[in-house]
C-alpha cells in the first residue's frame, strides 16, 4: 500500500506515540481498530500506563486524549469518550515523582535551558535547573520521544525550581486520514476467511524516526 505525508501504515497498523499524562512518560506503539470512539494500542509497555493518556497518531501534530479501559496481554483499550464528572466536583490530581531530562525554551525567545522534570501530574509539572529565572512565563517543554513541544506557563519559581501548568495540544477527536480509512477497510476484508492464502503477520512501520 502506498503512503503519503508522514503517515506510514503497514498491514493495517497506524504508528502512535503514547504519552502517560500522569507522569509524562512516552513510548511508541501501534494503534489498531481506530475509530472516533477509541482504539487498541499494542506495545510491551502498556502495563506501565496509568489511566489517562494522549495519543499522537502518525502524521498529526496534536494529541487525542484517551482513557485506558481494559488490558489484554500486550494490548490496552483506549476510549476517546469523555468521562462524566459530577457538577462542581474537582478531581484531585496526584503528583508523581519522576526524573526526566528535558529542554525548555521561551515561547517567543531563543533562550534554552536544559533541566529536569522532578514531579508531574496530568496538568502540570515541576522543573529543576539553573537559569530558570531567565525564562519568560510562557515556555515550551520538549518531552523525550514525543517529537513536538508542549506549551506551558510558569506559575512560580524558587530556589532553582519552577512550577509549570501544561497546555496539552489535544484534538477533540482523532483525525482519520484517507490512509487510515483505507487501512481499516482492508482490515475488515482480511477478517473474511481465506481458504488458500495464509494470513500474513502484522508489520509496523514507524513514522517518527529514532
C-alpha angles and dihedrals in degrees: 000000000000120000134206132204117351095325112109118183128176124175091351098301120127117205114236137177113225120209118193101218091203096065105005093243115152135200140164121253143159120257115211134177088023119184138144093280101047149299144222118259120207122207139120087241100060092101088067093061122109118205110284121056142167122221123206105197117209112273095022131103098206137062130245112221114229144171123222107234105167144011130213120176104299094349134089128195112229121196120204092196114112116245118243113245129191114258112265093006115125116199113229114241121226117225112216125197111240138164110214123159111219146160120240124193136179111261092227100022135066094231112122130192126193107215146149131254103222101177135012145186132178093274105030150008143199122245128204124196146106114269099034089126089066094060121095120240094257111064143161124230122206110212112204111255097010096093095210133078121248116221114231143165126225109233100179141000130199138152097351094316134100134195113223134194112213125221103200112202098236127177114210091231138007116277106235109207121200088256092056092049090050090049092052092049090050089050091055090051091050089056089065111098117262120201102191110020115070116225113258119231115257115260131193132209119198120228095190104065126218 
